Amino acid sequence: MHPQNTIAPEQVTTPMTSRVSGVGRLLIVVYGILALAATGRSVFQIIDRFGEAPVAFTLSAVAAVVYIVATIALTAPGAGWYRVAWVTISFELAGVLIVGTLSLLAPAVLGLTNIDPFGRQATVWSVYGMGYLLVPLVLPVLGMLWLARHRPSTVAPHTPAAHA
Amino acid sequence: MIEWFTTVQIAVACVSGVLCLVLGLVGRLPGDVSMGAVAVVEVLLIAQLVVAIVSAPFGNHPTGSLAEFYIYLISAVILPVAGGFWALIEHTRWSTVILGVVCLAVAIMLYRMSQIWFVQGA
């Protein structure tokens, strides 16, 4: 009998068809938790105290949406989602670097009167994500490394049977 | 919120988190120990939810926003359940690591909840 359906847990050599196996799932879970955290906090801040720092809270909400899209893009297969994952993760890295720097050097640009990363005006990107244990700074880098190492397998060139 | 109970709960969540992380990284699949640790974290969260609900009649009110507190608490209650189901469906070592990450996330959320309840002020 040909054991084509035998499951050998430690001998998985089949090429990955999606990016959601092994350690990649961990990345996705951490992204999911960050998306949840950023969404929960920004929604609450916007409902409760939007007038305090509208620019910062709007950026926070944008960040939350981008985290959600990135989480979906990491789980969804295909070249299109792969590109979306790159765009969203690059946006996050740019965001955390730009907003993190602004929050330290020129908090007034963001309309912040208080840059305590754990305070009531804290956003996911303030002080490079310090309020989230710097996870927002580290995660995009890990995400990019992961994406670079897990390109969607190049589509096999279509070979029509020309010499019929 | 009860201060000592919350402190114990954060400690339990941290220990469970580190335990699951270590078990996962040495290659263990989700088992009785890791799932049990997550179950303890979940039971304590439900106890915390009960404490929060009965706090108001006893005159125990948060110094910060009650709504913000509940957003954290309800999210935290959902996390171990989601992680546990994931571990049941996806039986790999990474699911054990994920259980650890979930427990540590719960510990951080509990810490934030305690800040909202005790120290946020007006």
Chai-1 contact restraints between the chains, C-beta under 6 A:
chainA,res_idxA,chainB,res_idxB,connection_type,confidence,min_distance_angstrom,max_distance_angstrom,comment,restraint_id
A,G22,B,W94,contact,1.0,0.0,6.0,A-B,restraint_1
A,V23,B,W94,contact,1.0,0.0,6.0,A-B,restraint_2
A,R25,B,W94,contact,1.0,0.0,6.0,A-B,restraint_3
A,L26,B,W94,contact,1.0,0.0,6.0,A-B,restraint_4
A,L26,B,V97,contact,1.0,0.0,6.0,A-B,restraint_5
A,L26,B,I98,contact,1.0,0.0,6.0,A-B,restraint_6
A,V29,B,I98,contact,1.0,0.0,6.0,A-B,restraint_7
A,V29,B,V101,contact,1.0,0.0,6.0,A-B,restraint_8
A,I33,B,A105,contact,1.0,0.0,6.0,A-B,restraint_9
A,L36,B,S75,contact,1.0,0.0,6.0,A-B,restraint_10
A,G40,B,I71,contact,1.0,0.0,6.0,A-B,restraint_11
A,F44,B,E68,contact,1.0,0.0,6.0,A-B,restraint_12
A,F44,B,I71,contact,1.0,0.0,6.0,A-B,restraint_13
